[in-house]
Amino acid sequence: MNKVAIYHFTDKSEKRPAVNEKQMALLRDFASGYGTIEKEYLDKSLKKCEQEEKKKMIREIGEYDILVTKDFYHISKNTGTCIGLLQRLLSVGVRTHSIEDGSFVFTDVPFNRELNVAIYHSKYIDNTPSANKWKRGNEITVQTQLEIMGLFIKQKTKWKIADVYVDEAQGQSDSKQINLLELIKNSEKYDLVLCKNFNNIHWRTAKFCKRRNDMKLDIYSLREGYLKY
C-alpha cells in the first residue's frame, strides 16, 4: 500500500478556517484513492518565507510514495521552480497528484518519431536599470534562440517544424500572449510544442497549467525535458 502525504496552504484570515477544512476534506478523499494517508502538511500562510510545513515536507518526502495537493500552484507559484521540484521528487520515487491539474508525467523524448512540431518562444522585456545593465553583452536574441531550436530539431530528431510562434511584449499577460493563443487555436495541427523552457509558456504555474490544458499537447523544453500531456 502506498504511503501518501498531503500538502496544502491557506491564509490566516478569519474567513478561511471553514473553507480550508472543506478543502482538506476534499484532499483527504482524493488522497485515499492512492493509498494510506500518513501525514498532512498545512501552512497557514501564502508567503513562501513563512511556509515552514512545506520545508518540513520536502525534508521528509523520502518517507512517502505519493504527494497529493490541490493544484501545482501549491507546489510553487513559479512554473520553473514547480517543475524542478516535481522532477526532484520523481528522482527519489515520489509521484505527485493534484485534484485540479492531474499529474505531470515526464517520459523519454520521442526523437525518432516523425512529429509535426510547433516552436514557441516568448521574450518579455524588462526595462529596469538593473536588467538593462545585465543585458549589455549577455542577451540572446529571439532570432538566435529560434536558430538554436531549429538546429536542435535538424541534428537530433526526425521532427518537422510546422509553425513558429513568437510573443514579444512588455510583461507576460493574457493580452500579450497573442501568438501563443493562436498556437492553441491551431493545436490540432501539431503533435508537440517545443520551447526553450516551461516558463516561456507562462512563468506562473496556474497559467502554465491552463495553457497546457488548452493546448492538449505534449511539450518538450530544451531545459527541463519532455512533459507528456
C-alpha positions in Angstrom: 0.0 0.0 0.0 1.4 3.4 -1.0 2.2 5.9 1.8 0.6 9.2 1.0 1.4 12.8 2.2 -0.9 15.8 1.7 0.4 19.3 1.2 -1.8 22.5 1.3 -1.5 26.1 2.2 -4.1 28.7 3.1 -4.1 32.2 4.6 -4.6 33.5 8.2 -7.8 35.4 7.6 -10.8 34.7 9.9 -12.9 33.7 6.9 -10.7 30.8 5.9 -11.0 28.1 8.6 -14.3 26.7 7.3 -13.2 27.0 3.7 -9.8 25.4 4.5 -11.4 22.4 6.3 -13.7 21.8 3.3 -10.6 21.8 1.0 -8.8 19.4 3.4 -11.8 17.1 3.4 -11.7 17.0 -0.4 -7.9 16.4 -0.4 -8.3 13.5 2.1 -11.0 11.9 0.0 -8.8 12.3 -3.2 -5.6 11.1 -1.5 -7.3 8.0 0.0 -7.6 6.7 -3.6 -3.8 6.4 -3.8 -3.0 4.7 -0.5 -2.8 5.3 3.2 -2.6 8.9 4.3 0.5 9.0 6.6 0.8 12.8 7.2 -0.8 16.2 6.4 1.4 19.3 5.9 -0.6 22.5 6.2 0.9 26.0 6.0 -1.4 28.8 7.2 0.4 31.5 5.1 0.5 32.5 1.5 4.1 33.8 2.0 6.8 31.5 0.8 9.1 32.6 3.6 6.5 31.5 6.2 5.8 28.1 4.7 7.6 26.0 7.3 5.5 23.0 6.8 6.5 22.9 3.1 10.1 22.9 4.1 9.5 20.1 6.5 7.6 18.1 3.9 10.5 18.4 1.4 12.9 17.2 4.1 10.7 14.2 4.9 9.4 13.4 1.5 11.5 10.3 1.1 9.3 8.6 3.7 6.3 8.6 1.2 5.4 7.2 -2.2 2.7 9.8 -3.2 2.3 13.5 -2.6 -1.2 14.9 -3.0 -2.1 18.6 -3.4 -4.9 20.7 -4.6 -3.1 22.0 -7.7 0.5 22.5 -8.8 0.4 26.2 -7.7 0.6 24.8 -4.2 4.0 23.2 -5.1 5.3 26.5 -6.3 3.8 29.7 -7.8 6.7 29.8 -10.4 6.5 27.3 -13.2 10.2 26.6 -13.5 10.6 26.1 -9.7 7.5 23.9 -9.6 8.7 21.7 -12.5 12.1 21.4 -10.9 10.7 20.3 -7.5 8.4 17.7 -9.2 11.3 16.3 -11.0 13.4 16.1 -7.8 10.5 14.2 -6.1 10.3 11.8 -9.0 14.0 11.2 -8.8 13.5 9.8 -5.3 10.4 7.8 -6.3 7.7 10.1 -5.2 4.8 10.8 -7.6 2.7 13.9 -7.2 -1.0 14.0 -7.9 -3.2 17.1 -7.8 -7.0 17.5 -7.8 -7.2 20.3 -10.4 -4.1 19.7 -12.6 -3.8 15.9 -12.6 -0.2 14.6 -12.8 2.8 15.8 -14.7 4.4 12.8 -16.5 7.9 13.1 -17.7 8.9 10.5 -20.3 11.7 9.6 -22.7 11.8 12.0 -25.7 10.5 10.5 -29.0 13.4 11.9 -31.0 13.0 9.1 -33.7 9.3 9.7 -34.3 8.2 11.8 -37.3 6.3 14.6 -35.5 4.8 17.9 -36.6 6.2 20.5 -34.2 5.2 24.0 -33.3 8.0 26.1 -31.9 7.0 28.6 -29.3 9.3 31.3 -27.9 8.5 34.4 -25.7 10.5 37.4 -24.8 9.2 39.7 -22.2 11.1 42.9 -21.9 12.3 44.2 -18.5 13.5 47.8 -18.9 14.6 48.3 -15.3 18.1 49.7 -14.9 19.5 46.5 -13.4 18.0 44.4 -16.2 19.4 46.8 -18.9 22.9 46.6 -17.3 22.8 42.8 -17.4 21.5 42.7 -21.0 24.5 44.5 -22.4 26.6 41.7 -24.0 24.6 38.9 -22.3 21.3 38.9 -24.1 20.4 36.1 -26.6 18.3 37.5 -29.4 15.0 35.9 -30.4 16.4 35.0 -33.8 19.4 33.3 -32.2 17.2 31.3 -29.9 14.9 30.2 -32.8 18.1 29.1 -34.7 19.2 27.1 -31.7 15.9 25.3 -31.6 15.8 24.7 -35.3 19.3 23.3 -35.3 18.4 21.0 -32.4 15.5 19.6 -34.4 17.6 19.2 -37.5 20.5 17.4 -35.8 18.8 15.5 -33.0 15.4 14.5 -34.2 13.1 13.3 -37.1 10.7 16.1 -36.3 9.3 18.6 -38.8 8.8 22.3 -37.9 5.2 23.0 -38.9 5.0 26.6 -37.5 6.9 29.1 -35.4 5.2 31.4 -32.9 6.9 34.2 -31.0 5.5 36.7 -28.5 7.5 39.8 -27.6 5.9 42.3 -25.2 6.3 44.4 -22.0 5.3 41.8 -19.5 3.7 38.4 -19.7 -0.1 38.6 -19.6 -3.1 37.1 -21.4 -3.5 40.1 -23.7 0.2 39.9 -24.7 0.4 36.2 -25.5 -1.3 36.7 -28.8 0.7 34.2 -30.7 0.5 31.6 -28.0 -3.3 31.9 -28.2 -3.0 31.4 -31.9 -1.0 28.3 -31.4 -3.6 27.0 -29.1 -6.3 27.7 -31.7 -4.3 25.7 -34.3 -3.2 22.9 -31.8 -4.9 20.1 -33.8 -2.2 20.6 -36.5 0.7 19.6 -34.1 2.0 16.6 -32.2 4.3 18.6 -30.0 5.3 22.0 -28.8 9.0 22.9 -28.5 10.2 25.7 -26.2 13.3 26.9 -24.5 11.9 26.4 -21.0 8.4 25.9 -19.5 8.5 29.5 -18.2 8.2 30.6 -21.8 4.7 29.2 -21.9 4.0 31.1 -18.7 6.1 31.8 -15.6 3.1 31.4 -13.3 2.3 27.8 -12.5 -1.5 28.3 -12.6 -1.4 30.0 -16.0 1.1 27.4 -17.4 -1.3 24.6 -16.4 -4.2 26.4 -18.0 -2.3 26.9 -21.2 -1.2 23.3 -21.3 -4.8 22.1 -20.8 -5.9 24.4 -23.6 -3.2 23.1 -26.0 -3.7 19.4 -25.1 -0.3 18.7 -26.5 3.0 17.2 -25.2 5.6 19.9 -24.5 9.3 19.5 -24.9 11.5 22.0 -23.1 15.2 22.2 -24.0 15.9 22.9 -20.4 13.5 20.7 -18.4 12.6 17.8 -20.6 9.6 16.1 -22.1 6.2 16.6 -20.5 3.6 14.2 -21.6 0.0 15.5 -21.8 
